[in-house]
Amino acid sequence: MEKQPGSVKVSLAIIAILGWFAVISQFCININSGAASYHLLILRFFDYFTITTNIIVAFSCSTLLFSTGNGWSKFLSKEQTLTAITVYIIIVGLIYNLILRGLWKPEGLQLIVDELLHSVIPVLFLLYWLIYVPKDQLKWKDAWAWLLYPLIYTTYVFIFGGITGFYPYPFVDLDQLGPGKTLLNVVGVALIFLAFFYLLIAIAKFSNRKKA
């Protein structure tokens, strides 16, 4: 197994520490909110794309930091995997900062956690991808496979929402918007994912041409 440079390890460690701190802090805040029963709050916690994606980022960085070159380490070290995760966390930051930020005004620890989850970690992981991730094996067709995670997440949101009546984001609130507008929003977000998938692949191909 090839030894990682010190700068790569430092970058992975920073993102992992900030990621786990933010996710665990947000979990504690949610559990102590008293907004619902404990078991329902736990289920709702994992209903947010922000949370599941930041967990993926923190887990990926932690795994790569102590990489053995096998199992999860091997899968997460693939440039296709890291590119997909980069897009997922970019979308977290993009949708929050363009659409959701104005819907509430967090304070104290919640403000710190909010900025970590939606701004700091997306920027740091994007920089990690730009600087350290190899990009010579990416193909245009990879983009469609990368839609699997958002598709699974969306399916879970609608199943959970149908059972409990809780939808984590206003643009997927089936009860409020109705099926037509909700479906339109879902398709719109899927197109945003595809656009960023193709954008990062294009950046990779441009970077490879410059090196050549």
Buried (B, 14 or more C-beta within 10 A) or exposed (E): EEEBEEEBBEBBEBBBBBBBBBBEBBBEBBEEEEEBEEEEBBBBBBBBBBBBBBBBBBBBBBBBBEBEEEEBBBEBBEBBBBBBBBBBBBBBBBBBEEEBBEEEEEEEEBEBBBEBBBBBBBEBBBEBBBEBBEBEEBEEEBBEEBBEBBEEBBEEBBEBBEEEEBBBBEBBBBEEBEEEEBEEBBEEBBEBBBEBBBEBBEBBBEEBEEEE
